[in-house]
Amino acid sequence: MAEAVIEASTEQVAGEQRMRMTYEQFVAHGSEEHAEWVDGEVIFFMPPLSLHQQLIVFLTKLISLYADLLDLGTLLVAPTEMRIRPDGNAREPDVLFLAKQHVSRLDTHRVNGPADLVIEIISKESVGRDRGDKFYEYQEGGVREYWIVDPRPGKERVDVYHLDQQARYVAVLPDANNRFHSLVLPGFWFQEEWLREQTIPEVLPTLARMLPDTARAKLLQSLGLQ
């Protein structure tokens, strides 16, 4: 890709850098930065705050271990490209999960088609994108479950959606114990307070609470505790 094309098309927008280029140029560019190709424009994101990263690490460990123990599928994190449609935008969700029956959607370069679960951690500049653009894009593209985690001080909130029979997102409400239950990850649940800086729990005790007995025994055995 010619450097002149990039330099001539660069635009700085509130914590982001944008460049006009084709999808083929985006792929050829091969950047390891967190970036998305959207409507003929590449958006390069600023490095996230530490809390953003802490939440990604916590969720990645928790879900990945759960999925591995129960043989449910594969978890991936940004920067991993997800292109729901061959002619659509190239997104890089913070966390995405492919159920076992859909792992074939992952090739050497990207996820071709929708992930079964996508998690986005909101930052100051991503509110409209995560709650607006991506909400409708993931809904229309068939992402079965979408979690939006907002850890910003004074705005702490978690929203969970799943596709209904009309292929529209409906909100998943917490149960009487304030637990959100996943449909994509059978038996998996979490509490909103886990996703706040002061109350992020330890992964292994948290995981053990939700595992069925056989999987809990497998976990203890792998840790040399049984």
Buried (B, 14 or more C-beta within 10 A) or exposed (E): BEEEBBEEBEEEEEEBBBBBBEBEBBBEBEEEEBBBBBEEBBBBBBEBEEBBEBBBEBBBBBBBBBBBBBEBBBBBBBBBBBBBEEEBBBBBBBBBBBBEEBEEBBEEEBBBBBBBBBBBBBBEEBBEBBBEBBBEBBBBBBBBBBBBBBBBEEEBEBBBBBBEEEEEBEEBEBEEEEEBBBBBBEEBBBBBEBBBEEEBBEBBEBBEEBBEEEBBEBBBEEEEEE
